[in-house]
Amino acid sequence: MLSITYYESTLIEALACRGNPIVRKNIEGVFELTLDASQQDNPHSFNLIIEESIIEAGGFQFRIKQLQRKSKGNVKSLLSQHIFFDNIWVGK
């Protein structure tokens, strides 16, 4: 199950994606999550899909870093990175 947390950590909602979400390790060693989400499938959480919101997938958390709106079907395509780097900055 996927969930999304508003970047201010004030609201958590379920998130449904079109197709399968893809988790991969990029060339720099960072884990990334990519997925497409439609407004029709996410009436309560679609507005939470903004940069810096956090998506939880399979027990891991990913921060949204890039968004693209697709004109057909009111769909957002997103790229998010594992929160590993968030944790580094908090410790300093």
DOVEX-130268 format. One record per atom (N, C-alpha, C): residue in one letter; x, y, z. Coordinates in pm, whole numbers, padded with zeros to 5 digits, always signed. Layout:
% DOVEX-130268
AXYZ ...
//
This chain:
% DOVEX-130268
M+00084-00119+00000 M+00000+00000+00000 M+00088+00124+00000 L+00045+00223-00073 L+00115+00351-00080 L+00040+00454+00002 S+00114+00545+00063 S+00051+00657+00131 S+00133+00782+00103 I+00069+00897+00118 I+00138+01023+00096 I+00117+01111+00219 T+00223+01179+00259 T+00219+01270+00372 T+00251+01409+00322 Y+00164+01503+00351 Y+00186+01642+00315 Y+00318+01686+00375 Y+00394+01769+00304 Y+00531+01802+00346 Y+00540+01864+00485 E+00433+01922+00536 E+00434+01975+00671 E+00396+01869+00775 S+00381+01744+00730 S+00347+01629+00815 S+00216+01647+00890 T+00121+01714+00828 T-00006+01739+00895 T-00119+01652+00842 L-00098+01585+00731 L-00207+01509+00669 L-00149+01387+00597 I-00208+01270+00621 I-00166+01146+00556 I-00286+01085+00487 E-00270+01047+00360 E-00378+00987+00282 E-00324+00867+00205 A-00413+00774+00171 A-00377+00662+00084 A-00352+00716-00057 L-00268+00647-00132 L-00234+00688-00267 L-00242+00568-00360 A-00317+00584-00469 A-00326+00479-00571 A-00251+00527-00693 C-00178+00436-00757 C-00103+00477-00877 C-00150+00398-00997 R-00126+00456-01112 R-00159+00388-01238 R-00041+00299-01274 G-00069+00174-01299 G+00041+00081-01327 G+00116+00049-01199 N+00236-00002-01215 N+00318-00037-01100 N+00417+00073-01069 P+00434+00107-00941 P+00540+00202-00907 P+00675+00135-00933 I+00774+00215-00970 I+00906+00161-01001 I+01006+00216-00900 V+01077+00126-00833 V+01185+00165-00743 V+01314+00116-00807 R+01411+00208-00818 R+01540+00170-00876 R+01651+00250-00809 K+01771+00203-00828 K+01889+00270-00776 K+01953+00344-00894 N+01966+00477-00884 N+02021+00552-00997 N+02173+00540-01000 I+02234+00602-01098 I+02378+00591-01120 I+02461+00644-01002 E+02403+00734-00924 E+02473+00791-00809 E+02448+00710-00681 G+02373+00602-00692 G+02347+00516-00577 G+02225+00556-00495 V+02145+00649-00545 V+02027+00696-00473 V+01906+00614-00516 F+01828+00567-00417 F+01705+00495-00450 F+01597+00594-00488 E+01531+00566-00601 E+01426+00654-00653 E+01297+00576-00673 L+01187+00645-00656 L+01054+00589-00681 L+00988+00675-00787 T+00938+00613-00891 T+00862+00685-00994 T+00724+00620-01006 L+00625+00705-01029 L+00489+00655-01049 L+00402+00763-01110 D+00289+00722-01161 D+00187+00813-01213 D+00063+00799-01125 A+00002+00912-01092 A-00119+00911-01010 A-00223+01003-01073 S-00346+00955-01082 S-00452+01035-01144 S-00544+01093-01038 Q-00608+01202-01073 Q-00703+01265-00983 Q-00825+01174-00963 Q-00864+01105-01067 Q-00980+01016-01059 Q-00957+00904-00956 D-00836+00849-00951 D-00804+00740-00858 D-00772+00791-00717 N-00744+00921-00704 N-00701+00979-00576 N-00777+01107-00543 P-00908+01098-00525 P-00986+01221-00502 P-00946+01295-00375 H-00899+01221-00272 H-00864+01287-00146 H-00716+01322-00136 S-00632+01253-00210 S-00488+01274-00195 S-00422+01345-00313 F-00495+01370-00422 F-00432+01426-00542 F-00367+01562-00515 N-00429+01646-00436 N-00374+01778-00407 N-00252+01772-00315 L-00229+01658-00251 L-00111+01642-00166 L+00013+01605-00247 I-00006+01569-00373 I+00106+01530-00458 I+00174+01657-00507 I+00264+01708-00424 I+00342+01828-00456 I+00486+01800-00417 E+00578+01882-00468 E+00718+01865-00433 E+00737+01875-00283 E+00823+01790-00231 E+00861+01780-00090 E+00764+01698-00005 S+00650+01655-00059 S+00565+01562+00015 S+00636+01426+00020 I+00598+01341+00114 I+00663+01212+00132 I+00567+01099+00096 I+00617+01004+00017 I+00541+00885-00019 I+00603+00766+00054 E+00517+00686+00116 E+00565+00564+00180 E+00526+00446+00093 A+00626+00365+00060 A+00604+00248-00024 A+00685+00132+00031 G+00619+00024+00066 G+00688-00094+00114 G+00771-00070+00238 G+00729+00022+00324 G+00802+00050+00446 G+00914+00151+00430 F+00936+00202+00310 F+01039+00302+00284 F+00973+00435+00252 Q+01042+00543+00285 Q+00989+00676+00258 Q+01071+00745+00150 F+00998+00812+00059 F+01059+00883-00054 F+01002+01024-00059 R+01089+01124-00078 R+01045+01263-00088 R+01031+01300-00236 I+00917+01358-00273 I+00892+01398-00412 I+00987+01512-00449 K+01061+01492-00558 K+01158+01591-00603 K+01121+01654-00737 Q+01051+01581-00822 Q+01012+01633-00953 Q+00870+01589-00985 L+00793+01682-01041 L+00656+01654-01083 L+00636+01698-01226 Q+00556+01624-01296 Q+00513+01661-01430 Q+00366+01634-01441 R+00292+01731-01492 R+00148+01710-01514 R+00128+01663-01656 K+00052+01557-01669 K+00016+01507-01802 K-00121+01563-01834 S-00135+01616-01951 S-00260+01684-01986 S-00377+01587-02000 K-00351+01468-02043 K-00459+01372-02064 K-00494+01301-01934 G-00617+01314-01887 G-00666+01242-01771 G-00627+01302-01637 N-00575+01423-01635 N-00536+01490-01511 N-00450+01398-01425 V-00331+01367-01476 V-00237+01274-01413 V-00109+01348-01377 K-00053+01314-01260 K+00077+01366-01221 K+00177+01251-01226 S+00289+01277-01291 S+00399+01182-01298 S+00508+01235-01205 L+00557+01150-01116 L+00651+01203-01017 L+00775+01118-01001 L+00881+01185-00960 L+01007+01122-00926 L+01038+01160-00783 S+01065+01062-00700 S+01096+01089-00560 S+01221+01012-00519 Q+01292+01065-00420 Q+01415+01004-00373 Q+01400+00959-00229 H+01470+00852-00195 H+01468+00801-00058 H+01510+00912+00038 I+01453+00912+00158 I+01478+01020+00255 I+01615+01010+00321 F+01701+00924+00274 F+01835+00910+00328 F+01904+01045+00344 F+01895+01130+00242 F+01962+01260+00247 F+01895+01355+00347 D+01767+01340+00369 D+01699+01420+00472 D+01762+01390+00608 N+01787+01263+00633 N+01842+01219+00762 N+01985+01269+00782 I+02063+01281+00676 I+02200+01333+00687 I+02197+01477+00733 W+02111+01560+00673 W+02108+01703+00706 W+02055+01728+00846 V+01967+01641+00895 V+01911+01659+01029 V+02021+01640+01134 G+02114+01548+01108 G+02219+01517+01204 G+02326+01624+01216 K+02333+01718+01125 K+02439+01820+01129 K+02398+01943+01201 
//
